[in-house]
């Protein structure tokens, strides 16, 4: 018994599947959730939380070893040249314990905090983003994370020691015709005695080419004694019927061991099922919620490296009698890189420390960190290439061949591009965050805009909504942000005034909430189709979150006596830049080309503008847009390559 290669589902069914997988309860406070509701809860992030001294000691001890390893045993030029991470490098990471950074010490791991795990990824990612991706995919979303959150004690004892020292893991959700719409998931897991039989094809399996263990999402059919639904399994990569059919190649991350994996009649013991049947998508989304901070860690590394190269190059390179950094056109780019890097690290450290303390629900913070960091890191790397000019476009190998410093700026640009797609594209992140941002509204008024609800349900929803908005809306009129001396501790003597930026955040938070309410009142059930509007709402929230984190971090550094004046200056610069972007986004909420854009898209899709394509030749090869993923035996050689 096998599932069809493509499941046809309605738009409503797809939304229902995604909604059912959401973690719907809010048992802990959330700074970002409150921000979208017009409540600036500075008390949730200030004073800046700090790690325990023992966590710092263990973390710094490992970082010292890891930095030495990165400097002496990772050759980024070789990885780029050969498009492969050498086996000796991977084995060295295993010996170092880097596969078990997030795994508890009782299972043989290092038990690092999120803060130090992120610092470790940043260190590795600054040398080779491909190596950083290998480590991140293994333990941020691979076998260790879902088992940590949802595994049985027996599963943890069986698999975590292997993942901590010897076995590489991968996470398999995407399929050739299934991306961020899991309702169409086609890979099947049919119960058969004490086993499940897997059939299907998975695409873009990062680490899949070299993995020893796989987390696989598959659909269990409903039957007697089986609830069915999307379910998670731990699968041995060497099991009979598992075939890696292709090692994929990309514009960046050339050392990435990413492939296409086919399952044909693969028997998986029921003991390897993670959680109950039907909980797979919730497990996947929860795993991604916590694992998303790995992307910001890599982005922070990219920002720091871009700043270093921009500083050194712009000092050495002269034009018209002075260093290019002294020319405003270049200097503004350097200021953007410096200020944004400071803010991204502030967002990362704050989110990581909040994850470690587990006092707050950080699902929105982590999502905002991923979204914002990936977008800003791309801009910073692009600006670095521009600052370097022709040398930025030239490969490091070519620079070295003609006697100049081998700066891989163009490679870093290519490597950074995937971060806007990895673990939820920017467009999907906008929708996910927007759904959480309007959760309070939908919980009280959702039935009002649901066409399938009865008049009685709508009446009850109207009563609930009336009570909620009667209490909530008046609070959006005035607030602390209108008082000139609020947040005075952020304007200490001799330092820049950050209090004015926090007052702006407070005022803007209320404005953001009012805008969301007005949009819901105006569009009601059509709100979910206004993706341009929702994306701007989320982007405003991201800017406000980043401004808050930057100010709180600057104050922490000042209080600790570490670069306080410089931190205040960077935070001030970032906030001023962010305020300009925020005001533009607010303006574009209501003044935009969204309606016209939709009409143009309709014209494009209908072929009305096909004449515009005349005069070019398409260099694309032949073949289907989406590869056939019909279940069945493999027709190609197995390119699986475990590293030992």
Buried (B, 14 or more C-beta within 10 A) or exposed (E): EBBEBBBEBEEEEBBEBBEBBBEEEBEEEBBBBBBBBBBBBBEBBBEBBEBEEEBBEBBEEBBEEBBEBBEEBBBBBBBBEEBBBBEEBBEBBBEBBBBBBBBBEEBBBBBBBBBBBBBBBBBBBBBBBBBBBBBBBBBBBBBBBBBBBBBEEEBBEBBBBBBBBBBBBBBBBBBBBBBBBBBBBBBBBBBEEEBBBBBBBBBBBBBBBBBBBBBBBBBBEEEEEBEBBBBBBBBBBEEEBBBBBBBBEBEBBBBBBBBBBBBBBBBBBEEBBBBEBBBBBBBBBBBBBBBBBBBBBBBBBBBBBBBBBBBEBBEEBEEEEEBBBBEEEBBEBBBBBBBBBBBBBBBBBBBBBBBBBEEBBBBBBBBBBBBBBBBBBBBBBBBBBBBBBEBBEBBBEEBEEEEEEBBBBBBBBBBBBBBBBBBBBBBBBBBBBBBBBBBBBBBBBBBBBBEEBEEEBBEBBBEBBEEBBEEBEEEBEEBBBEEEEBBEEBBBEEBBBBBBBBBBBBBBBBBBBBBBBEBBEEBEEEBBEBEBBBBBBBBBBBBBBBBBBBBBBBBBBBEEEEEBEBBBBBBBBBBBBBBEEBBEBBEBBEEEEEEEEEEEEEEEEEEEEEEEEEEEEEEEEEEEEEEEBEBBEBEEEEBBBBBE
